[in-house]
Amino acid sequence: MVVVDDHPAVRSALRRMFRSVDDIELVGAAADDGQAAGLCRMMRPDVVLMDLRTRGVDGIEAIRRIAADRSAGSVVVFTAYPSHEHIERALAAGAVAYVGKHESPETIIEAIRAAGRARLTSA
């Protein structure tokens, strides 16, 4: 899994959270869409947990680019500002799911697991 979020504290917290999860391997974290694209091409993660608001291009466009490049698996939107419109646009761009930053660690972990399972069944 790769995490994309422009807040260092969020990336750090997610790293700590996923260290204790045996069946999810965090292979990298990026602060913006450019770093994310390079990291995805290099690491080819099954899941990308991606904030819609990062430096660089709009999160919807970043999802579209990652999905088109096929360098990563399932993209899960991870945002503090959910709106029906943003979620619909993210799903149309290629994201497979959405999870809010306000959710519990267990809910976030399960969203990642579900996205990974979806990737396996569609491969």
C-alpha positions as CSV (number, residue, x, y, z in Angstrom):
1,M,0.0,0.0,0.0
2,V,1.0,3.6,-0.7
3,V,-0.3,6.6,1.3
4,V,-0.7,10.0,-0.4
5,D,-1.3,12.9,2.0
6,D,0.4,16.3,2.1
7,H,0.4,16.5,5.9
8,P,3.5,14.9,7.4
9,A,1.7,14.2,10.7
10,V,-1.0,12.2,8.9
11,R,1.6,10.2,6.9
12,S,3.5,9.5,10.2
13,A,0.3,8.4,12.0
14,L,-0.7,6.1,9.2
15,R,2.8,4.6,9.2
16,R,2.5,3.9,12.9
17,M,-1.0,2.5,12.5
18,F,-0.1,0.1,9.7
19,R,3.0,-1.2,11.4
20,S,0.8,-3.1,13.7
21,V,-1.3,-4.6,10.9
22,D,0.2,-8.0,9.8
23,D,-1.7,-8.3,6.5
24,I,-1.1,-4.8,5.1
25,E,2.4,-3.6,4.1
26,L,3.0,0.1,3.7
27,V,5.6,0.3,1.0
28,G,5.7,4.1,0.8
29,A,4.2,7.5,1.4
30,A,4.0,10.6,-0.8
31,A,3.2,14.2,-0.1
32,D,1.8,15.0,-3.6
33,D,0.6,13.5,-6.9
34,G,4.1,13.7,-8.5
35,Q,5.7,11.8,-5.7
36,A,2.8,9.4,-5.7
37,A,3.0,8.6,-9.4
38,G,6.7,7.9,-9.2
39,L,6.3,5.8,-6.1
40,C,3.4,3.8,-7.7
41,R,5.5,3.1,-10.8
42,M,8.4,1.9,-8.7
43,M,6.5,-0.1,-6.0
44,R,3.4,-1.2,-7.9
45,P,1.2,-1.2,-4.7
46,D,-2.1,-3.1,-4.6
47,V,-3.8,-0.2,-2.9
48,V,-3.3,3.6,-2.8
49,L,-4.8,5.5,0.1
50,M,-5.1,9.0,-1.3
51,D,-6.2,12.4,0.1
52,L,-8.2,14.4,-2.4
53,R,-6.4,17.6,-1.3
54,T,-2.7,17.4,-1.8
55,R,-0.1,19.7,-3.4
56,G,0.1,19.5,-7.2
57,V,-2.9,18.6,-9.3
58,D,-6.4,18.2,-8.1
59,G,-6.9,14.8,-6.3
60,I,-9.5,13.7,-8.9
61,E,-6.9,14.3,-11.7
62,A,-4.3,12.4,-9.7
63,I,-6.6,9.4,-9.3
64,R,-7.3,9.5,-13.0
65,R,-3.6,9.5,-13.8
66,I,-2.8,6.7,-11.4
67,A,-5.7,4.6,-12.7
68,A,-4.7,5.2,-16.4
69,D,-1.0,4.4,-15.7
70,R,-2.0,1.1,-14.2
71,S,1.0,1.3,-11.9
72,A,-1.1,0.8,-8.9
73,G,-4.1,-1.2,-7.9
74,S,-7.1,0.1,-6.2
75,V,-7.3,3.8,-5.1
76,V,-9.2,4.5,-1.9
77,V,-10.1,8.1,-1.3
78,F,-9.0,9.3,2.2
79,T,-10.3,12.8,3.0
80,A,-11.5,15.0,5.8
81,Y,-13.8,16.9,3.5
82,P,-16.3,14.4,2.0
83,S,-18.9,15.7,-0.3
84,H,-21.2,13.7,-2.5
85,E,-19.9,15.5,-5.6
86,H,-16.2,14.8,-4.8
87,I,-16.9,11.1,-4.0
88,E,-18.8,10.7,-7.2
89,R,-16.1,12.4,-9.2
90,A,-13.4,10.3,-7.5
91,L,-15.2,7.0,-8.2
92,A,-15.7,8.1,-11.9
93,A,-12.0,8.8,-12.1
94,G,-11.1,5.3,-11.0
95,A,-11.2,5.2,-7.2
96,V,-12.9,2.1,-5.8
97,A,-13.9,3.4,-2.3
98,Y,-13.9,6.3,0.1
99,V,-13.1,6.4,3.8
100,G,-13.1,9.5,5.9
101,K,-10.2,10.7,8.0
102,H,-12.7,10.9,10.9
103,E,-13.2,7.1,10.8
104,S,-11.7,4.7,13.4
105,P,-8.5,3.0,12.6
106,E,-10.4,-0.3,12.3
107,T,-12.7,1.2,9.6
108,I,-9.7,2.6,7.7
109,I,-7.9,-0.8,7.9
110,E,-11.0,-2.6,6.7
111,A,-11.4,-0.2,3.8
112,I,-7.8,-1.0,2.7
113,R,-8.4,-4.8,3.1
114,A,-11.6,-4.6,1.1
115,A,-9.8,-2.7,-1.7
116,G,-7.0,-5.2,-1.7
117,R,-9.5,-8.1,-1.9
118,A,-11.3,-6.3,-4.8
119,R,-8.0,-6.0,-6.6
120,L,-7.3,-9.7,-6.2
121,T,-10.7,-10.8,-7.5
122,S,-10.6,-8.5,-10.5
123,A,-7.1,-9.6,-11.5
